[in-house]
Amino acid sequence: MKKNSNLRLALVLPCVIVLSLTASMMISSGVTVAASTPTAPIAPTFFGFHINRLNTPWPEVPFGSLRMLGNLTTWIHEEGEGRNRYDWRNLDGWLGRAREHGVDVMYTFVNTPEWAAAVPRGRCGPRRDSPDCSYPKDLNTTAQCQGPLAGITTTNCMFKEYVTSLMNHVCTGTAPHKKCQITAYSCWNEPNLDGFWNGTYAQAAKMCSDVVKIVKEQCQDCTTLTPDISAATSGDTKENGDSRSYDEWLRQFLAAYKSYGNYPDGIAFHPYAARTFGINPIPFPETFAGSGCPHEGRSPACPDTLLGKIATIRSIAEQGGMAGKPLWSTEGGWGTNGELSDPDAQAAYVARYYILQASAGVARVYWYMWEYAGNPRGWGGMWDPSSGINKAGIAYGQVYYWLVGASFTKPCSADGTVWTCDLSRPGGYQGRIVWDSARSYDMRAMAKYSAGTQFTQYRDLNGYKTNISGGTVQIGSKPILLQNSDPAKAKK
């Protein structure tokens, strides 16, 4: 019998299951196994969000971290009027809301103010006529700094002054053990794309090394991250001759960073499908294959899935001095709403996107973004003021409750087109997430799945609980959670 948990959000946290050797699939073929099973329980901070407007009602789904990007808090917004002339009011508004709702905050450096830019005009900004993708004009110039660094002679004063002023503003206490409202910092947004960075690998490495040094000198407990690489296109070249390809850009960046040695604490990346415009519908995370070709082409010769991108980044990190560092998926989603307009397909997408990354051991995943669900040109929208939360937003909240506090005992893997992931919780709870990717865009396509005898009920992405009868369930594009009983409710 179904019972509505009514996401908003009196949900019972589902537990997730250890693999049963007696459970068998009625659909089978080759097996694909994801790597790197996490052992620690999934934390609330695994679930991150981007929110665009400060006056947007706070999301009615639980999440653990907020990223400062796309919400008027970048360098150009905070110090755009002139050197050491700061306006923190908008940032303070966001920090106040995050504090009120108990979520932590990460910050991404990006957008050079015009007064600091080495290249006055370039292919930057909404109209590609702004200087904000430029490296600072004093990046390699030794000079006397100003403001918070007055009396210090060094290079890259303008940027260092901003980073230092930001830390001074959001942190209290005594260095190097300050307590900061912003707890994580990534070095630059999507530097492998011309629209965000026209500098070289070496210039990006110097900028990042300066961020790491300043942050760690003030807050040893804060997390520093590499530039947030756009893990989309393979094989393209930027206007300055550097690679747009996420793997080659990261490889060359780490080679340039080697001379500094103060590596960041983690690696930031954005696992979109290669194109977020012109592919309709957008490929699902397990089937990014064919969307990542040079020059944004699409061909079966470009087999790069979400799990493949994660494995590639780990391999490059292993060889480039950052072995074992955590991966933060600091931005991503299906892209524009117009390329995946079916509400049920959107719900399936967000669920599979989060479940696969949790299974692969990614530390955090920030969805882009919460608002603009009703706008075809909006990105990943889960809410709009006229209709409220949509099916994708409800699915996000359900998956939060499925995963937070659970540990994977078997990573997500595919037997043919049927994917399963097993989890557990203290006290003997067992669960299994299962879906069929055969016809991801057809919500009517269902197949019979043998759940075995240990699972007595399942939960769906709408928040309903259904008892299992006869040991079988119907599965389709939307994941469901089989479980042996109800676990305790997750904490928000």
Buried (B, 14 or more C-beta within 10 A) or exposed (E): EEEEBEBEBEBBBBBBBBBBEEBEBEBEEEEBEBEBBBEEBBBBBBBBBBBBEBEBEEBBBBBBBBBBBBBBBBBBBBBBEEBBEBEBEBBBBBBEBBEEEEBBBBBBBBBBBEBBBBBEEBBBBEEEEBBBBBBBBBBEEEEEBBBBBEEBEBBBBBBBBBBBBBBEBBBEEEEEEBEBBBBBBBBBBBBBBBBBBBBBBBBBBBBBBBBBBBBBEBBEEBBBBBBBBBBBBBBBEBEEEBBBBBBBBBBBBBBBBEEBEEBBBBBBBBBBBBBBEEBEBBBBBBBBBBBBBBEBBBEEEBEBBBBBBBBBBBEBBEEBBBEEBBBBBBBBBBBBBBBBEBBBBBBBBBBBBBBBBBBBBBBBBBBBBBBBBBEEEBBBBBBBEEEEBBBBBBBBBBBBBBBBBBBBBBBBBBBBBBBBBBBBBEEEBBBBBBBBBBBBBEBEEBBEBBBBEBBBBBBBBBBBBBEBEEBEBEBBBBBBBBBBBBBEEBEB
